[in-house]
């Protein structure tokens, strides 16, 4: 076990940070939950457009809420305090070696990553719901981008991310199965799924442009 822990720490130091101010600003934007509000609204648009029954829309919103509750809140409230594994930025052994971006160190404990579990549970739930391969690629990529930002910022070990992804996949799949027992999922057209996919690309493009402008103005 000690060898695995040490490997986890060495791998984090390889993936953490860079000498690029552009990447520093970009990651800070992408890791912020508020950045992805347009994506959530895009998903809501597709749900409302496809499900003309208010009750069906409510079931999906409730399912998404359960994903966040079980994937993220359980982690933050129960698992992190119980396991009490230091974040890399607070780890007495390697804390001083971590490349901290703009003073951001996160809370004391980091096992497991709520960013990973939250985003992957949402990505998997909506992928199972909409059943469009291209949409699934976009949603999984979105989750992995969020995971990368946490490694870059040095606030999670790769092991924290991996466990978060595994837990998020269990939650997303479990919530979808529960949703399927309550009602019959509607059929989603690929053309409707283009809305959140385009929003995702535009959001990333805007983050890249914003980061570039900030660096240029410095």
Secondary structure, 3 states (H helix, E strand, C coil): CHHHHHHHHHHHHHHCCCCCHHHHHHHHHHCCHHHHHHHHHHHHHHHHHHCCCHHHHHHHHHHHHHHHHHHHHHHHHHHHHHHCCECHHHCCCCHHHCCCCCCCCCCCECCCCHHHHHHHHHHHHHHHHHCCHHHHHHHHHHHHHHHHHHHHHCCCCHHHHHHHHHHHHHHHHHHHHHHHHHCCCCCCCHHHHHHHHHHHHHHHHHHHHHHHHHHHHC
